[in-house]
Amino acid sequence: MLLMIIVVSSCSNFDDLNTNPDSTTKVTSEMLATEALKQTFLSKGDAKAYIGRNALSKFVAMDRDIPSEQYNLINECSYDSYTIIPNLDKMVEYSIGTKHESAFRGLAAFIKAYNLYRLTMMTGDIPCSDAAQALNGFRQPKYDLQKDVLDEILRLLQLASDEFADARNFDGDFIFGGDTEKWRKASNTFRLKVLVSMSEKITSQQKELFTAIVSSSVLMEDNSDNLQVVYTSTRGTWHPLYNQTLFAPYTVISSIMVDELKTLRDRRLFYIAEPAKANLSEGSEAGDFEAYNGVDMSISSDELSLDFHQGKYSIINKRYISEQAGDPLVLLSYAEQCFIIAEAVERGWLSGDSRTYYEKGVRAALKMFASYDEENSYNHGMKINEAYIDAYFVGEAAYKATSQDRLQQIWMQKYFIKFLQDGVDAYFDFRRNAYPEFPVDPETNLNVDNKMGFPMRWKYPSNEYQTNEANVNEALQRQFTNGYDGINELMWLLKD
């Protein structure tokens, strides 16, 4: 009954799109799958929260109702995703003996891995081995070492890949429409993502695993395999920024994005931004690269506001506020897979030509952006087409001569594809690579414990200190100096 209440009370159009009208109204594996996918992959919070996550990764800044992340202040994370795990276990239980058992076992393993990865990357050590016991009334799970959590995530993703390999397509899935082959590809690609995120701690055995996955596993083949939430024009499934007139018109593109795209003569600039009004008044055309200006993300809010009202900055493209469907929320893509493999080649984990993977990734990314405006309504006459893509890799976009320069190219292209997507995931990459270089000013930095630096982690949820004090304190003592739950502390993954 409790499960029925949870599922029915949280229905939305994403459920309606995946519910069989001829089925019964009892709780089913399909219903629980839809709910778990919603809780895991749909954007969390309102438009301000959405923009705040992207401000953290220095994609955009706000002129009004400024999110704290814009000036490097983050607080605690949420453990809400742990509430999904008991339902995943029930989803599998209800499927036992049916033709879809393998599919739901694979989906459960993938969603568990995804949520555990997100939480450990945000905080460090987290509950893992005890995480599934909530239905039994257990409220004091122990905290597992981050190293062990990452090993478990890799195990779960291997399990997911194996289960999907033997599974039939299933209902209740608004991501891939129940296509188990696409879920299998996503499981293997996600394994590569987890391994590259461990680049500073990766073992020789894990490097061999990376090579084995690339050489013998089923991986994404093009953009049609992207793990993404596709928004629609149906109420309840709109893009988070659609019609957000209190936020979108005041959202300014960062100088990191604008300047780098201008340097590369990259037409994605015209897909993400509007020309600065001041530049237009001085004679620039909307199709000129020089019509676009980004903001230094470290300047004070007063200075930003003054310049904004003088029309000096480019705001986000009008399509973000005008289109109900809008850009999909891309959580894992073929382009990112290519960049991950290119980085691994540069690091010497496997043999191959990193240029090939780099160029495949850029081509896929450019095609993604082109698909966001197929009617050419918002790209200011600077269409990304096949001829443009074929001519892209010249000048500054040509593959560099040194390995460090090539790595920075790969990281920057990976950064581009995260624009107004999952800002937290993009921040994980910045934190690992310290690239691209984010501006910082001690006069505006809200990171009070480290005025010249950027936060390294989110704090544990405050309610853990009421419900699980002994375990959270033990985790803090073994990880950080004086057991301090601070945003500048280094988790195992980041320590030398």
C-alpha positions in Angstrom: 0.0 0.0 0.0 2.8 2.4 0.8 4.4 1.7 -2.5 1.1 2.3 -4.3 0.7 5.7 -2.5 4.2 6.8 -3.4 3.8 5.9 -7.1 0.3 7.2 -7.7 0.8 10.5 -5.8 3.9 11.4 -7.9 2.4 10.7 -11.3 3.2 13.1 -14.1 3.0 13.1 -17.9 6.2 11.1 -18.0 4.2 8.3 -16.4 1.3 8.8 -18.8 3.7 8.4 -21.8 4.7 5.0 -20.5 1.6 3.5 -18.9 -0.3 0.8 -20.7 -4.0 1.8 -20.5 -5.0 -1.8 -20.7 -3.0 -2.8 -17.6 -4.3 -3.1 -14.0 -3.8 -0.2 -11.5 -1.9 -2.3 -9.1 1.8 -1.5 -8.5 3.9 -3.2 -11.2 7.5 -3.4 -12.1 6.8 -1.1 -15.0 5.3 1.6 -12.7 8.1 1.4 -10.3 10.6 1.6 -13.2 9.0 4.9 -14.4 9.1 6.3 -10.9 12.7 5.4 -10.3 13.7 6.9 -13.7 11.9 10.1 -12.8 13.5 10.5 -9.4 17.0 9.7 -10.9 17.1 11.6 -14.1 14.6 14.4 -14.1 16.0 17.9 -13.3 15.9 18.5 -9.5 14.4 21.8 -8.3 13.0 24.8 -10.0 14.5 27.0 -12.7 16.7 28.9 -10.2 18.2 25.6 -9.0 18.7 24.5 -12.6 20.6 27.7 -13.4 22.5 27.6 -10.1 24.0 24.2 -10.9 25.2 25.7 -14.3 26.5 28.8 -12.5 28.6 26.6 -10.3 30.4 25.3 -13.4 30.7 28.8 -14.8 28.5 28.4 -17.8 26.1 31.2 -16.9 25.6 34.0 -14.4 22.4 35.7 -13.1 21.7 39.4 -12.8 18.9 38.9 -10.4 18.0 36.4 -7.7 21.6 35.3 -7.8 22.2 31.7 -6.8 25.0 31.2 -4.2 26.8 28.8 -6.5 27.6 31.7 -8.8 30.1 32.8 -6.2 31.3 29.3 -5.2 29.1 28.6 -2.2 27.7 25.1 -2.0 26.1 23.5 1.0 24.7 20.1 1.8 23.7 17.3 -0.6 20.5 15.3 -0.3 20.1 11.6 0.4 16.7 11.5 -1.3 18.0 9.1 -3.9 18.3 6.4 -1.2 14.5 6.2 -1.1 14.6 4.8 -4.6 16.6 1.7 -3.7 13.8 -0.2 -1.8 11.5 0.4 -4.7 14.1 -0.9 -7.1 14.3 -4.1 -5.1 10.5 -4.4 -5.3 10.6 -3.7 -9.0 12.9 -6.7 -9.4 10.8 -8.8 -7.0 7.6 -8.3 -8.9 9.3 -9.3 -12.2 10.7 -12.6 -10.9 9.5 -15.4 -13.2 8.4 -13.1 -16.0 10.0 -12.6 -19.4 11.2 -9.2 -18.3 13.1 -10.2 -15.1 16.5 -9.7 -16.7 15.6 -6.3 -17.9 14.4 -5.1 -14.5 17.5 -6.6 -12.8 19.7 -4.7 -15.3 17.7 -1.4 -14.8 17.9 -1.7 -11.0 21.6 -2.3 -11.1 22.1 0.7 -13.4 20.0 3.1 -11.4 21.7 2.1 -8.1 25.1 2.6 -9.7 24.1 6.0 -11.1 22.8 7.3 -7.8 25.7 5.9 -5.7 28.2 7.5 -8.2 26.5 10.9 -7.9 26.5 10.8 -4.1 30.1 9.6 -3.6 31.4 12.1 -6.1 29.6 14.9 -4.2 30.6 13.9 -0.7 33.2 11.1 -0.4 32.4 8.1 1.8 28.7 7.2 1.7 26.3 4.5 2.9 26.4 1.7 0.3 26.5 -1.9 1.6 23.6 -1.1 4.1 21.7 1.2 1.7 19.0 -1.3 0.7 17.7 -1.9 4.2 15.3 1.0 4.6 12.2 -1.2 4.1 13.3 -3.3 7.1 13.2 -0.2 9.4 17.0 0.2 9.4 17.9 3.9 9.6 21.6 3.9 10.7 23.6 2.6 7.7 27.3 2.5 8.0 29.5 4.6 5.7 31.6 2.7 3.2 35.0 3.9 2.0 34.8 5.8 -1.3 37.2 3.3 -2.8 34.9 0.4 -2.0 31.8 2.4 -3.2 33.4 2.9 -6.6 34.3 -0.8 -6.8 30.7 -1.6 -6.1 29.5 0.9 -8.7 31.7 -0.8 -11.3 30.3 -4.2 -10.2 26.7 -3.0 -10.6 27.4 -1.7 -14.0 29.0 -5.0 -15.1 25.9 -6.7 -13.7 23.6 -4.3 -15.6 25.4 -4.9 -18.9 25.2 -8.7 -18.4 21.5 -8.6 -17.5 20.6 -6.4 -20.4 22.5 -8.6 -22.8 20.0 -11.4 -22.1 16.9 -9.2 -21.6 13.8 -8.5 -23.7 12.6 -4.9 -24.2 10.2 -3.7 -21.5 7.6 -1.0 -20.6 7.8 1.9 -18.2 11.0 3.5 -19.6 10.8 7.0 -21.0 14.6 7.2 -21.6 15.2 4.5 -24.2 11.6 3.2 -24.7 12.6 -0.1 -23.0 15.3 -0.8 -25.6 17.6 -3.1 -23.6 20.4 -2.9 -26.2 20.7 0.8 -25.6 20.7 0.3 -21.9 23.5 -2.2 -22.3 25.5 0.4 -24.2 24.8 3.0 -21.6 26.0 0.6 -18.9 29.3 0.0 -20.5 29.8 3.7 -21.4 29.1 4.6 -17.8 31.8 2.2 -16.7 34.3 4.1 -18.8 33.0 7.4 -17.2 33.5 6.0 -13.7 37.0 4.8 -14.5 38.2 8.0 -16.1 36.8 9.9 -13.1 39.2 7.8 -11.0 42.2 8.9 -13.1 44.3 10.0 -10.1 43.6 6.8 -8.2 43.1 4.3 -10.9 45.0 1.0 -10.6 46.8 -1.0 -13.3 44.0 -3.6 -13.1 41.4 -0.9 -13.6 43.3 0.4 -16.6 43.2 -3.1 -18.1 39.5 -3.2 -17.4 39.1 0.1 -19.3 40.9 -1.4 -22.3 38.8 -4.6 -22.1 35.6 -2.5 -22.1 36.6 -0.5 -25.2 37.8 -3.6 -27.1 35.2 -6.1 -26.3 32.0 -4.4 -24.9 29.0 -3.0 -26.7 29.3 0.8 -26.6 27.4 3.8 -27.9 27.7 4.2 -31.7 26.2 7.6 -32.4 23.9 10.3 -30.9 20.9 8.0 -31.1 22.3 6.0 -28.2 22.5 9.1 -25.9 21.1 8.6 -22.4 18.8 11.7 -22.2 15.5 13.1 -21.1 13.6 14.3 -24.1 11.2 17.1 -23.2 7.9 17.5 -25.1 5.2 20.1 -25.7 2.9 18.2 -23.3 2.3 20.0 -20.1 4.4 18.5 -17.3 7.2 17.5 -19.7 8.5 20.9 -20.7 12.1 22.1 -20.6 12.9 23.6 -17.1 13.6 27.1 -18.6 10.5 27.3 -20.8 8.5 30.5 -20.1 10.7 31.3 -17.1 10.6 35.0 -17.7 12.0 35.8 -14.2 15.1 33.9 -14.9 16.0 33.2 -18.5 16.2 36.9 -19.8 18.6 37.7 -17.0 20.9 34.7 -17.5 24.2 35.8 -19.0 26.7 33.6 -20.8 30.2 33.3 -19.2 33.3 34.6 -20.8 34.8 31.1 -20.6 32.2 29.8 -23.1 32.0 32.9 -25.3 35.7 33.5 -25.6 36.7 29.9 -26.3 33.9 29.5 -28.9 35.0 32.7 -30.6 38.6 31.6 -30.6 37.6 28.3 -32.3 35.1 30.1 -34.7 32.7 27.6 -33.3 29.1 28.2 -34.4 27.7 26.6 -31.3 28.0 30.2 -29.9 25.1 31.2 -32.1 23.0 28.3 -30.8 23.5 29.1 -27.1 23.6 32.9 -26.9 22.0 36.2 -28.1 24.2 39.0 -29.4 25.0 41.7 -26.8 22.7 44.7 -27.4 25.5 47.2 -27.1 27.5 45.4 -29.8 24.4 45.5 -32.1 23.9 49.2 -31.5 27.5 49.7 -32.6 27.0 48.0 -35.9 27.7 44.4 -35.3 25.4 41.8 -36.9 23.9 38.9 -35.1 25.9 36.5 -37.3 29.2 38.1 -36.3 31.3 36.4 -33.7 32.3 39.8 -32.4 28.7 40.6 -31.5 28.9 38.3 -28.5 30.4 39.1 -25.1 30.6 36.9 -22.0 30.9 37.9 -18.3 33.8 37.3 -16.0 32.2 35.1 -13.5 34.2 36.5 -10.6 33.1 40.2 -10.8 30.8 41.6 -8.2 27.1 41.4 -8.6 26.9 45.2 -8.7 29.4 45.5 -11.5 27.7 42.7 -13.4 24.3 44.4 -13.0 25.6 47.7 -14.2 27.2 46.2 -17.3 24.1 44.0 -17.9 21.7 46.9 -18.0 24.1 48.7 -20.5 23.7 45.7 -22.8 27.3 44.6 -22.7 26.6 40.9 -22.2 25.1 38.0 -24.2 22.2 36.3 -22.6 21.2 32.7 -23.2 19.5 32.0 -26.6 15.8 32.8 -26.8 15.0 29.2 -27.6 15.6 28.2 -24.0 12.6 30.3 -22.9 10.5 30.0 -26.1 10.5 26.2 -26.8 8.5 23.9 -24.6 10.4 20.8 -25.8 13.8 22.6 -25.8 17.1 20.9 -25.6 17.1 17.4 -24.1 18.8 16.8 -20.8 21.8 14.8 -21.9 23.1 12.7 -19.1 25.5 10.4 -21.0 26.4 10.8 -24.6 28.3 9.2 -27.5 30.3 12.4 -27.7 31.3 12.2 -24.1 32.2 8.5 -24.6 34.6 9.6 -27.5 36.2 12.2 -25.3 36.6 9.7 -22.4 38.4 7.3 -24.7 40.5 10.0 -26.3 41.7 11.0 -22.8 42.5 7.4 -21.9 44.6 7.1 -25.0 46.5 10.3 -24.1 47.1 8.9 -20.6 48.5 5.7 -22.0 45.8 3.4 -20.7 45.2 1.8 -24.1 46.6 2.1 -27.6 45.0 3.9 -30.4 44.7 7.3 -32.1 43.3 9.8 -29.7 42.8 12.3 -32.6 40.2 9.9 -34.2 38.2 9.7 -30.9 38.6 13.5 -30.4 37.3 14.3 -33.9 34.4 11.8 -33.6 33.4 13.4 -30.3 33.4 16.9 -31.7 31.5 15.8 -34.8 28.8 14.2 -32.6 28.7 17.2 -30.4 28.2 19.6 -33.3 25.5 17.4 -34.7 23.7 17.4 -31.3 23.7 21.2 -31.3 22.5 21.3 -34.9 19.6 19.1 -33.9 18.4 21.5 -31.3 17.4 24.0 -34.0 16.5 22.0 -37.0 14.2 24.8 -38.3 17.1 27.3 -38.1 14.9 29.7 -36.1 17.4 30.6 -33.4 21.0 30.2 -34.8 21.2 33.7 -36.1 21.9 32.5 -39.6 25.0 30.5 -38.7 23.8 27.0 -39.3 25.9 24.0 -38.3 25.8 21.8 -41.3 27.9 19.0 -42.8 30.1 21.4 -44.7 30.8 23.4 -41.6 31.6 20.2 -39.6 33.9 18.9 -42.2 35.9 22.1 -42.2 36.0 22.5 -38.4 39.4 21.0 -37.6 41.6 23.8 -38.7 43.3 26.7 -37.0 42.8 26.7 -33.2 40.5 23.6 -33.5 43.2 21.5 -35.1 44.5 18.7 -32.8 47.5 20.0 -30.8 51.1 18.8 -30.9 51.7 18.0 -27.2 49.8 15.6 -25.0 49.0 18.2 -22.3 47.5 20.6 -25.0 45.5 17.7 -26.4 44.1 16.8 -23.0 43.0 20.4 -22.6 41.3 20.3 -26.0 39.5 17.2 -25.0 38.4 18.6 -21.7 37.2 21.8 -23.2 35.1 20.0 -25.8 33.7 17.9 -23.1 32.9 21.1 -21.2 31.0 22.5 -24.2 28.6 19.6 -24.3 27.6 20.1 -20.7 26.4 23.7 -21.2 23.0 24.2 -19.6 22.8 20.5 -18.9 24.0 18.8 -15.7 26.2 21.5 -14.1 27.1 19.3 -11.2 28.6 16.6 -13.4 30.6 19.3 -15.3 31.9 20.5 -12.0 33.2 17.0 -11.2 35.4 17.3 -14.3 36.6 20.8 -13.4 37.5 19.6 -9.9 39.5 16.7 -11.3 41.4 18.5 -14.1 41.4 22.2 -12.9 40.4 22.9 -16.4 39.0 25.1 -17.9 40.5 27.7 -15.6 37.7 29.4 -13.6 38.2 33.0 -12.5 38.2 33.7 -8.8 38.3 36.9 -6.8 38.7 36.8 -3.0 36.5 39.9 -2.7 33.5 38.1 -4.3 34.2 34.5 -3.4 31.6 33.2 -1.0 33.8 30.2 -0.2 34.6 31.7 3.2 37.0 29.0 4.3 39.1 29.3 1.2 38.8 32.8 -0.4 41.1 31.9 -3.3 39.8 28.5 -4.1 36.8 26.5 -5.2 34.7 24.0 -3.1 35.8 20.4 -3.3 32.7 18.7 -2.0 29.1 19.0 -0.7 28.4 18.6 3.0 26.5 15.6 4.3 22.8 16.1 4.9 22.1 17.8 8.2 19.5 15.3 9.2 22.2 12.6 9.2 23.4 14.2 12.5 20.0 13.5 14.0 19.3 10.1 12.6 22.7 8.5 12.0 25.2 10.6 14.1 27.6 7.9 15.1 28.2 6.6 11.5 28.4 10.0 9.9 30.9 11.2 12.5 33.0 8.1 12.1 33.1 8.7 8.3 34.2 12.3 8.9 36.9 11.4 11.4 38.6 8.9 9.0 38.4 11.2 6.0 39.1 14.8 7.1 41.2 16.8 9.5 39.4 17.1 12.8 36.4 15.3 11.3 35.3 18.6 9.8 32.3 18.4 7.3 33.6 21.2 5.1 33.2 22.1 1.5 37.0 22.4 1.0 38.0 19.0 2.5 39.5 16.5 0.1 37.8 13.2 -0.4 39.9 10.0 -1.1 39.5 10.4 -4.8 41.1 13.8 -4.8 44.0 13.2 -2.3 47.6 12.8 -3.5 
